[in-house]
C-alpha cells in the first residue's frame, strides 16, 4: 500500500499544482476594486482558467483522499506539498517562460529530499479509527489559531498580511488532511453521512477555499506560500501522531534519514515559496 499511496499522492500534487497556477493566474489579475469574497467569486466563476483550475483542485482532492486512505498522513502530506514545485512550473508555462535558474537548486533539493524520505520512510500502522476526543482538541486549537491569524491579517501591511493568510491557510489545510483521513476511514465502516468527520471536512474545505482566494487576490505567492507550505505538513503530521497514533519506526539510521530528508523537503519548499516576486512568474 505504501508505494501505491505515494503514486496517488504524487498525482494529487500535480493536480494541486496545476490548480494553483491557473487559479492564481485568474485571481491575481482581478481588479483590486473587488471587495469581499462574494464580489471576487462572481468575477472568477466566469474565467475559464479559474474553472479549469477548480476542476483540477477537485481531482486533486479526490486523489488526496485516496492516498490518505491507503497510507499514513506522515507519508502522504510531505508529498502533497510538493505541489508547489508543480505550480511554479505550470505558472511559468502559462507565462511562456522557463523557471529562473535561481530556483533550480531548491527544486533539486526538494525532489532529492522527497525521494530519500519515501525510500526510508517507515511508520507504525497507527489506529484504524480516529481518536475523537484528541481530534476535537486539535480541531478546536487549530481553528482558533487559524481564525486569529486571519483576524490579524485585516489590518496588516502587504507582506505581513501574506504571512498571516499563509499561516491561517496552512493550519486549515493541515487539519483538512486529518479530516480527510478520518472521513475515509469512518466511511469504510458506516455510511459517510452518519459520521462527524465529513461535516468537519466540509466546513474546513469551505474555509480553506475562501482563504486561498483571498490570499491569491490580496498577496503575492512569495509572501503567503512559505507559511502555508511549512505549516500544512507540520499540522497534518501532528494530527496523525495525536489522533491516529502514528509513530515513526526503524533503526537510528532510518530515523535519521527520515528526519533529514523531511527537513530537506521543507527547506526546499520554503526557499521556493519565498522567492522575490520578480522570480515568481506573473500574469501576462
Buried (B, 14 or more C-beta within 10 A) or exposed (E): EBEEBBBBBBBBBBBBBBBBBBBBBBBBBBEEEBEEBEEBBEBBEEBEBBBBBBBBBEBBBEBBBBBBBBBBBBBBBBBBBBBBBBBBBBBBBBBEEEBBEEBEEBBEBBBBBBEBBBEBBBBEEBEEEBBEEBBBEBBEEBBEBBBBBBEBBEEBEEEBBBBBBBBBBBBBBBBBBBBBBBBBBBBEEEEBEEBBBBEBBEBBBEBBBBBBBBBBBBBBBBBBBBBBBBBBBBBBBBBBBBBBBBBBEBEEEBBEBBEBBBEBBBBBBBBBBBBEEEBBBBEE
